[in-house]
């Protein structure tokens, strides 16, 4: 069951990369000259494994294009950072207080200090 849990994860990651590329490539050009369907299809087919469904307009239901601009990639970026940080806990133990303290001092504390005060 543990092995099955990760089945298809690579395909999901490729699909997320496709959505990231679509988002970025909608916002890095003059909107008056963008063929939405062609741009979507080009970027989708570059990354995603499932075939592109002809006679559809998937950009019309891609809700993250409205209000997120080109930053959809941050979902995948955040997951990469979190997995990288977790490797230390995985190696040293989830309840290792020294590891937790280092994470708190090196990652959380500096980020907390950079927040604007009210």
N, C-alpha and C positions, 0 to 999 in steps of 0.2 A: 504494500500500500504506500510506503514511503517513496519508493521509486516511481510509482504511478502518479504521485502528487505532482511531480515535475514534468510529466509527459506533456508535450506541446508548448513548453515554456519558450523554447527558441523561436517557434513560429509566432507566438504572442509578442516577443521582443521585436522581431522583424516587422510585424504589423505596427507596433508603436513607433518604430523608426520611420516607417512609411508616413504615418500621420504627422510626425515631427517635420519631415521633409516637405510634406504638403503645406503645412502651416507656414513654415519658413518661406517657401517659394511663392506663396500668395502675397507675402508682405515685402519681398525684396525687389519688387518691380512696380512699374507704373500701373495702377489698377485699371486705367482706361484701356490698357493693351493686354489684359490677361484673359486667355481662354480658360475659364475655370475648369471645365471638364478635361481639357487636354493637359493642363498642369496637374490636376489631380491624378489622372491616369498615368502620366509619365512617372511621377514620384511613387505612386502606389506600386506600379509594376517593377520599379527599381528595387524595392525592398520586400514587399509582402509576398507570401507564398500562395494564398488562395487566389484563384483567377479573378480578374476584374469582371464585374457583371456588366455586360453591354446594355445599352438603352436605359441606364440609370444615371442619376445625378446625385452621387453620394455626398458631395460637398454641401448640398442643401440640408442634410441632417447632421453635419459635423458641427455640433453646437459649440465646440471649443474655438471655432474660428471667430466667433463673436465675443469680444471682450477680453480675449487672451492675446490677441495679435499673434506674433510669431513665437511665443514662448511655450508652446505645447511641449517642446523638447524637455522642459524642466521636470516632467514626470519621470522620464527615463534617466535623466541626469541625477535626480534625487535618489532613485533606486540604486544606481551605480555607486554613489557615495555611501549610502546606507550599507550596502553589501560589503563594500570595502572596509568600512568601520567595524562591521560585525566580525570580520575575520579575526581581529585581535581578541575579541571576547570569546569567539569559538575556540581559538587556540589556547587561551589562558583560563577559560571557565567563565560561564555567565555570571557567577556570583563572586568573582575575584574582585575584591575591594580596591586593590592597587590599580587594576585596569580601569575600573569605574572612576576612580579618582583622576587618573590621567585623562580620561575622556572628558570629565567635568572641567578640569583645569585647562586643557588644550583646545577643546572644541566648544563646549557650552559657555564657559565664562567669557572668553573674548567676544563671542557673538552677543552675549547679554550686555556687555559694556558698550557695544557699538549702537545699541538702540537709543533713539532720541528720548530724552526725559520729558515728562509732561509738566 
